[in-house]
Amino acid sequence: LIAGLFVDLQLLISLACHSRSSFSFSRNQSTSREKMATFSVQVSSSNVPISSERRFPGNLSLLQLKGKLELIVGTPASYQQLELYDENSQLVAAMPDDAQPLCAYPVRDGMRIHVVDKDPNKTALQLMDTSVVEKKEMDDHDYDKRTDSVRDFKRRMKLGRFADGASADDELAQDRALVEKMKVGDRCQVAVLNQPDRLGTVMFIGEAQFKAGCIWIGVKFDLPLGKNDGSVGGQRYFECPPKYGAFIRPKNVTVGDFPEESFGISDDEM
């Protein structure tokens, strides 16, 4: 009888070990698959009023992820607080542990990782505020004498108004032809070299005191991505909040049925 009980006990122990081994293998296999996964998520920030889609591997630690996010949103990794939102902008989880991999959180494609900038020396949108950048101004006469300027390059290459036969009158005529298709109140898209495209509304068309001989389009942007409030040098041309206004050359403005741009972040997130 004792021998039989001993055999049964050995059998039970063997079955228990096999079951534990199988469970451990299944769990490790599942975790391994998650770490190998790549997630396609939106990235947003409390500093920059835009979001963009990015792909990150699941085995990336949050500290490594913050290093990559720093290049996207500009916030140093040490000042980042990460939050995970679902497709409906509902908070899913805070992401406080830098040692954890991305796959340790309930991430799936289409979700959004929001970066909260905790730098006490910065405020929202400061990275896009050109007013805090020290500027050196140069009068037109001194600038015209420089040999390392864009104007000098165009002069030497005979480009733009320096092209053979070109004149300021020709440029003004081209501007007038372009603005014939525009009117105040038109929705528009602004495309300037080396800057992101911006959407807004045409608020002013005409010459301005800050640079005579040119036609300017005054634009009120949907987002605070401008340079002024519709006034320059004390002269007001249209009304808009600070940082929503800008004056653009006609060749950089396209009018059309453009939808109104938004921050893409719900009121519950800020």
C-alpha positions as CSV (number, residue, x, y, z in Angstrom):
1,L,0.0,0.0,0.0
2,I,2.8,2.4,0.9
3,A,4.6,1.6,-2.3
4,G,1.5,2.3,-4.3
5,L,1.0,5.7,-2.6
6,F,4.6,6.6,-3.3
7,V,4.1,5.8,-7.0
8,D,1.0,7.9,-7.1
9,L,2.7,10.8,-5.4
10,Q,5.6,10.7,-7.9
11,L,3.0,10.7,-10.7
12,L,1.2,13.8,-9.3
13,I,4.5,15.6,-8.9
14,S,5.5,14.8,-12.5
15,L,2.2,16.0,-13.8
16,A,2.4,19.3,-11.8
17,C,5.9,20.0,-13.1
18,H,4.8,19.3,-16.7
19,S,1.8,21.6,-16.3
20,R,4.0,24.4,-14.8
21,S,6.6,24.0,-17.6
22,S,3.9,24.1,-20.3
23,F,2.3,27.3,-18.8
24,S,5.7,28.9,-18.4
25,F,6.6,28.1,-22.1
26,S,3.2,29.5,-23.3
27,R,3.6,32.7,-21.2
28,N,7.2,33.2,-22.4
29,Q,6.2,32.5,-26.0
30,S,3.4,35.1,-25.8
31,T,5.7,37.7,-24.2
32,S,8.3,37.0,-26.9
33,R,5.7,37.6,-29.6
34,E,4.7,40.9,-28.0
35,K,8.3,42.1,-27.8
36,M,8.8,41.3,-31.4
37,A,5.7,43.2,-32.4
38,T,5.9,46.8,-33.9
39,F,3.2,49.2,-33.0
40,S,1.9,52.0,-35.2
41,V,0.9,54.9,-33.0
42,Q,0.2,58.6,-33.1
43,V,2.6,60.9,-31.2
44,S,1.4,64.2,-29.7
45,S,2.9,66.7,-27.3
46,S,1.9,69.4,-24.9
47,N,4.4,71.6,-26.6
48,V,3.6,71.2,-30.3
49,P,-0.1,71.4,-31.5
50,I,0.3,68.6,-34.1
51,S,0.5,64.9,-34.1
52,S,2.3,62.4,-36.3
53,E,2.2,58.7,-36.9
54,R,5.3,56.7,-35.9
55,R,6.2,53.0,-35.6
56,F,8.0,51.6,-32.5
57,P,9.1,48.0,-31.7
58,G,7.5,46.5,-28.6
59,N,10.8,45.6,-27.0
60,L,11.8,49.2,-26.8
61,S,12.2,50.4,-23.2
62,L,10.4,53.6,-22.3
63,L,13.7,55.3,-21.7
64,Q,14.8,54.4,-25.2
65,L,11.4,55.4,-26.5
66,K,11.8,58.8,-24.8
67,G,15.1,59.3,-26.6
68,K,13.3,58.8,-29.9
69,L,10.4,61.0,-28.9
70,E,12.8,63.8,-28.0
71,L,13.8,64.0,-31.7
72,I,10.1,64.3,-32.6
73,V,8.6,66.7,-30.1
74,G,11.8,68.5,-28.8
75,T,11.2,67.7,-25.1
76,P,14.3,66.2,-23.3
77,A,13.8,62.6,-22.2
78,S,14.3,63.6,-18.5
79,Y,11.4,66.0,-18.7
80,Q,8.9,63.7,-20.5
81,Q,5.8,62.2,-18.9
82,L,4.1,59.7,-21.2
83,E,0.4,58.9,-21.4
84,L,-1.3,56.3,-23.6
85,Y,-4.7,57.2,-25.2
86,D,-7.0,55.1,-27.3
87,E,-8.5,56.0,-30.7
88,N,-11.3,58.1,-28.9
89,S,-8.8,60.2,-27.0
90,Q,-9.6,58.4,-23.7
91,L,-6.7,57.9,-21.3
92,V,-5.8,54.2,-21.1
93,A,-2.7,54.3,-18.9
94,A,0.1,56.4,-17.5
95,M,3.5,55.2,-18.5
96,P,5.8,56.0,-15.6
97,D,8.4,53.2,-15.5
98,D,11.3,53.9,-17.8
99,A,12.7,50.3,-17.4
100,Q,9.5,48.7,-18.7
101,P,9.3,47.8,-22.5
102,L,6.6,49.4,-24.6
103,C,4.8,46.0,-24.9
104,A,4.3,45.9,-21.0
105,Y,1.5,48.5,-21.6
106,P,-1.8,47.7,-23.4
107,V,-0.6,49.3,-26.7
108,R,-2.2,48.5,-30.0
109,D,-2.1,50.1,-33.5
110,G,-4.0,53.4,-33.8
111,M,-3.4,54.5,-30.2
112,R,-1.7,57.7,-29.2
113,I,1.3,58.3,-27.0
114,H,1.1,61.8,-25.6
115,V,4.2,63.6,-24.3
116,V,3.7,66.0,-21.4
117,D,6.6,68.4,-21.0
118,K,7.4,68.7,-17.3
119,D,10.2,71.2,-17.8
120,P,9.5,74.0,-15.3
121,N,11.3,76.5,-17.4
122,K,9.1,76.1,-20.4
123,T,5.5,76.8,-21.3
124,A,3.3,75.2,-23.9
125,L,4.1,76.2,-27.5
126,Q,7.3,77.9,-26.4
127,L,9.3,75.8,-28.9
128,M,7.3,77.5,-31.6
129,D,7.4,81.0,-30.2
130,T,9.9,82.9,-32.3
131,S,9.5,86.0,-30.1
132,V,11.8,84.4,-27.5
133,V,14.6,84.0,-30.0
134,E,17.2,86.7,-30.0
135,K,17.3,88.4,-33.4
136,K,19.8,90.6,-35.1
137,E,18.3,93.1,-37.5
138,M,20.2,94.7,-40.4
139,D,19.1,97.6,-42.6
140,D,18.5,97.0,-46.3
141,H,21.6,99.0,-47.4
142,D,24.0,96.9,-45.3
143,Y,22.3,93.7,-46.3
144,D,22.7,94.6,-50.0
145,K,26.4,95.0,-49.6
146,R,26.9,91.5,-48.1
147,T,28.5,88.8,-50.4
148,D,27.2,85.8,-48.4
149,S,23.5,86.6,-48.5
150,V,20.6,85.0,-50.5
151,R,20.2,88.3,-52.3
152,D,23.8,88.3,-53.5
153,F,23.5,84.6,-54.6
154,K,20.4,85.5,-56.6
155,R,22.1,88.5,-58.1
156,R,25.2,86.4,-59.2
157,M,23.0,83.6,-60.5
158,K,20.6,86.1,-62.2
159,L,17.6,84.6,-60.4
160,G,14.2,86.1,-59.6
161,R,14.2,89.9,-60.0
162,F,17.8,89.8,-61.0
163,A,17.2,87.6,-64.1
164,D,17.9,89.2,-67.4
165,G,15.0,91.4,-68.3
166,A,13.3,91.0,-64.9
167,S,12.2,94.0,-63.0
168,A,10.2,95.0,-59.9
169,D,7.3,95.9,-62.1
170,D,7.3,92.4,-63.6
171,E,7.2,90.9,-60.1
172,L,4.4,93.2,-59.1
173,A,2.5,92.3,-62.2
174,Q,2.8,88.6,-61.4
175,D,1.5,89.2,-57.9
176,R,-1.5,91.1,-59.2
177,A,-2.3,88.2,-61.5
178,L,-2.2,85.8,-58.6
179,V,-4.4,87.9,-56.2
180,E,-7.1,88.3,-58.9
181,K,-8.2,84.8,-57.9
182,M,-8.2,85.6,-54.2
183,K,-10.6,87.5,-51.9
184,V,-10.8,88.3,-48.2
185,G,-12.5,85.4,-46.4
186,D,-11.1,82.7,-48.7
187,R,-9.8,79.5,-47.0
188,C,-6.2,79.0,-48.0
189,Q,-3.1,76.8,-47.6
190,V,0.3,78.4,-47.1
191,A,3.4,76.6,-48.4
192,V,6.7,78.2,-47.6
193,L,10.0,76.5,-48.3
194,N,11.5,74.6,-45.3
195,Q,8.3,75.2,-43.3
196,P,5.3,72.9,-42.7
197,D,2.1,73.7,-44.7
198,R,-0.4,75.7,-42.7
199,L,-4.1,76.3,-43.2
200,G,-6.0,79.6,-42.5
201,T,-8.2,82.3,-43.8
202,V,-7.3,85.3,-46.1
203,M,-7.8,88.5,-44.1
204,F,-5.9,91.1,-46.1
205,I,-4.8,91.6,-49.7
206,G,-2.7,94.5,-50.8
207,E,0.5,96.5,-50.3
208,A,1.9,97.1,-46.8
209,Q,4.0,99.8,-45.3
210,F,6.7,97.5,-43.9
211,K,7.8,96.7,-47.5
212,A,6.5,98.9,-50.3
213,G,6.3,97.7,-53.9
214,C,5.0,94.2,-53.0
215,I,1.6,92.7,-52.6
216,W,1.0,90.8,-49.4
217,I,-1.6,88.3,-48.3
218,G,-2.5,88.7,-44.6
219,V,-3.5,85.2,-43.3
220,K,-5.1,84.3,-40.0
221,F,-3.9,80.7,-39.3
222,D,-6.1,78.1,-37.7
223,L,-3.4,77.3,-35.2
224,P,-0.9,79.7,-33.4
225,L,1.8,79.2,-36.0
226,G,2.1,82.8,-37.2
227,K,4.3,85.8,-36.3
228,N,1.9,88.6,-35.3
229,D,-1.7,89.6,-34.5
230,G,-2.4,91.2,-37.9
231,S,-0.3,94.3,-37.3
232,V,3.4,95.1,-38.1
233,G,5.4,98.1,-36.9
234,G,2.3,99.6,-35.2
235,Q,0.2,99.5,-38.3
236,R,-2.8,97.2,-38.2
237,Y,-4.0,95.4,-41.3
238,F,-6.5,92.9,-39.8
239,E,-7.6,91.4,-36.5
240,C,-6.5,88.1,-35.0
241,P,-5.0,86.7,-31.8
242,P,-1.2,87.0,-31.2
243,K,0.8,84.3,-33.1
244,Y,-2.1,83.6,-35.4
245,G,-1.3,86.2,-38.1
246,A,1.3,86.4,-40.9
247,F,1.9,88.2,-44.2
248,I,2.7,85.9,-47.1
249,R,3.7,86.5,-50.7
250,P,0.9,85.5,-53.2
251,K,3.0,82.8,-54.8
252,N,3.0,80.9,-51.5
253,V,-0.7,81.0,-50.9
254,T,-3.3,78.7,-52.5
255,V,-7.0,79.3,-52.0
256,G,-9.5,76.5,-52.0
257,D,-12.0,74.5,-49.9
258,F,-9.6,73.6,-47.1
259,P,-11.0,72.3,-43.8
260,E,-10.3,74.1,-40.6
261,E,-7.3,72.7,-38.8
262,S,-7.4,71.7,-35.1
263,F,-5.0,70.7,-32.4
264,G,-6.2,67.1,-32.6
265,I,-6.2,66.9,-28.8
266,S,-9.3,66.7,-26.7
267,D,-10.0,69.2,-23.9
268,D,-9.6,66.4,-21.3
269,E,-5.9,65.9,-22.2
270,M,-4.4,69.3,-21.5
